[in-house]
Amino acid sequence: MSLEHPARRAGLASQAAVRAKRKDEWLDLFASDARVEDPVGISPYDPVGEGHSGHEAIAAFWDKAIEPSRIEFTWADSFACGREAAFTGTIRSTRAGMVVEVDLVAVYRVNADGKIVALRAFWELDRARITPSRQDTTWPPVLPV
């Protein structure tokens, strides 16, 4: 896997900024007219299904979906072609005492300057695996004696 491909490099930088909770660094990776669709189509964060376009909307998506969660990526593989890179694997999000894992394909497209113009994540909400977080202070549950 070559890290020299601009879309793969941008995708990995995006994921690193998300893991480290560096919102400004993450936003700087996107072109001013970029669109984020995570997931593609209608979702709780995108009831119209048109994605989040431009830095202001992408920043609002961060505030709702990324900021309150601890997010980890486990990639099985990635494929870089043209100005795009697709990552296949699992994303794990810990939030409010719950862990949500979902298998996905995340596709990053960059412009000639290496800025992300599109981030499209393909995953299905009804296939998400939800479990209590082991980092939740109530885990394991305390049973009455």
N, C-alpha and C positions, 0 to 999 in steps of 0.2 A: 504494500500500500504506500504509494508515494504521497508525502506531505507537501510536495511541490505544486500539486494541483490547486489553483486558487479557490475553487468552490469547496474542496475538502478542507483546506486550511481555514477558510471562513467558517465552515460548519463546526470544526473543532474549537475555534476561538469562541464562537457563540456558546457552545456547550460549556467551555471552561468558565466563561463569564457568568453563566447561569449557576453553575455549581458553587462559584465563589461569591455569588450575590453582588456582582458588580454591574448594576443597572446602566450607569453611564457608559461603561466600556462596551456593554452589550449593544446599546443603542447606537454607538459610534460605528458599529460594524455594518449598519444598514444604510442604504441609499435613502435620500429624503423621500422618495416616492415608493419605498418598499411596501410589501404586503406580507403579513403573517397570517397563515391559516392553520390553526392548531386547536382542534383537528380541522381538516377540510370539511366544509359544509356547516350545517346548523349544529350548534352546541350550546351548552349553558353560558359560555363566554361570548358567543356569536349567534344570537337568536335569528339573525337574518341570513347567515351563512355566506357572507361576502368577504370575510376576513377583516383584518385590522390594517388600514392603509395609512402610511405616513408616520412620522416619528411620534406625534401626539397620541394617535390611536395605539401604536405599538407600545408606548410607555404606559398607557392605561391598561393594556393587556398584561404587561409585566406586573403592575400593581395588584391586579385581581388574581392572576393565575400563577405567577412565579414567586413574587415576594413572600406570600404567606407559607410557602412550601420549601422543604429541603428536597432537591431534585438530584437524582443520580442517573447516569446513562450507562448501559451495558450494550455495546455494539458487537454483533456477530460479524459484520462485514460492512464495507462501503464500496460504492462504485462511482467513479468519476468519469464523466463524458461531456464533451463540449464545455459549457460554462456551468454545469450542474454536478452535484454529488448527492447520491442517495445513501443514507445510512440505514441499516436494518438491525433491529435488536429490541431492547426493552428499556422503558423509562420507568423509574420508581420515584414516586412523589409521597413525601411524608408531610401530613398536615392535620392539625386538630386531633391527634391521637390515632390517626388512621394511615395505613400505607396502601397506596394504589399503584399497582403494576399493570402495565399494558404493553403489548407487543406493537411495534409500529415501523413504519418506513418514514423517515424524515428526509425531505429533499430541499437542498439549498441551491439557489441560482444566483450567480454574481454577475455584475456588469464588468466592463473592461477595466475598471479601477479596482476590482476585487471586492467591491461593496455588495452586500446581500441585497438583491432586489426582490426575492421571494423565498419565504420559508413555508413549506407545505408539509404538514405532518398528517400521515394517514394512519388512523387508529379508530377502533370502534368502542364506544363507551360501554356497550353491553357485554364486551369481552374483557373489561377491566377486572382485575383480581383485587379485592378489597379485604384487608385484614387489620386488626388492631396493631398499633405500633408497639414494638417491644421497648421503645424509648419513652413511651407514655408512662407517667409515674404510677398509673393504676395497673400496670402490667407486671407480673401476673395479677389477676384480680384477687383481692383479699376476700376470702370466704368467711362467713360468720362461724364462730366456734360453738 
